[in-house]
């Protein structure tokens, strides 16, 4: 009867190997070949922003870096207490919340964009250079840059 038991053991051993191979094949297929590639995230610029009528930036129209006081496009100043929007008619700074930036830019007439869809970004020198103030500046800058990217608005750094 020893040979009958050997046959059963071989069948069981082979069956276990076959089952293991099938399981491994399914695992590999699931992780390598059968999974659907992730859908790309839709970009915000694909959605209407209200700025589509503004042409692409034209760097040939920008003033020289040494003469940025002649800048005619929208102008932001990153501050520790918020994001300043410079009113070019009187040089007043209006502090905006990040969520107010899109509406502010969309409300501008097309004549406010002589260089195309680009803004000037400057950073205010903090009165209190503490670590908290520096962190607030970094946070506000990141919020502004993220908003500009979502709106497909390029920026130029003020010297």
SULRA-V852956 format. One record per backbone hydrogen bond with DSSP energy under -1.0 kcal/mol. CO is the residue of the C=O (numbers start at 1). NH is the residue of the N-H. E is the energy in kcal/mol with one decimal. If there is no record, write none. Layout:
BEGIN
CO NH E
CO NH E
END
This chain:
BEGIN
1 5 -2.0
2 6 -2.0
3 7 -2.1
4 8 -2.2
5 9 -2.9
6 10 -2.6
7 11 -2.4
8 12 -2.9
9 13 -3.2
10 14 -2.8
11 15 -2.7
12 16 -2.8
13 17 -2.3
14 18 -2.8
15 19 -2.9
16 20 -2.6
17 21 -2.7
18 22 -2.4
19 23 -2.7
20 24 -2.6
21 25 -2.5
22 26 -2.5
23 27 -2.4
24 28 -2.8
25 29 -2.8
26 30 -2.5
27 31 -2.2
28 32 -2.9
29 34 -3.9
43 46 -1.1
44 47 -1.5
51 54 -1.7
55 117 -2.2
58 61 -2.4
64 67 -2.0
67 70 -1.6
68 71 -1.7
74 120 -2.3
75 86 -2.8
76 122 -2.5
77 84 -3.4
78 124 -2.8
82 79 -2.4
83 96 -3.2
84 77 -2.8
85 94 -2.6
87 90 -1.0
87 91 -2.5
92 87 -3.4
94 85 -2.7
96 83 -1.5
97 100 -2.1
98 101 -1.0
100 104 -2.1
101 105 -2.5
102 106 -2.7
103 107 -1.8
105 108 -1.0
109 112 -2.1
110 113 -1.6
113 116 -1.7
115 58 -2.7
116 118 -2.1
117 154 -2.0
119 156 -2.5
120 76 -3.1
121 158 -2.7
122 78 -3.2
128 130 -1.2
130 134 -2.3
131 135 -2.3
132 136 -2.5
133 137 -2.3
134 138 -2.3
135 139 -2.5
136 140 -2.6
137 141 -2.5
138 142 -2.5
139 143 -2.4
140 144 -2.3
141 145 -2.9
142 146 -2.5
143 147 -2.1
144 148 -2.6
145 149 -2.3
146 150 -2.3
147 151 -1.8
148 153 -2.8
149 152 -1.2
154 119 -2.0
156 121 -2.8
END
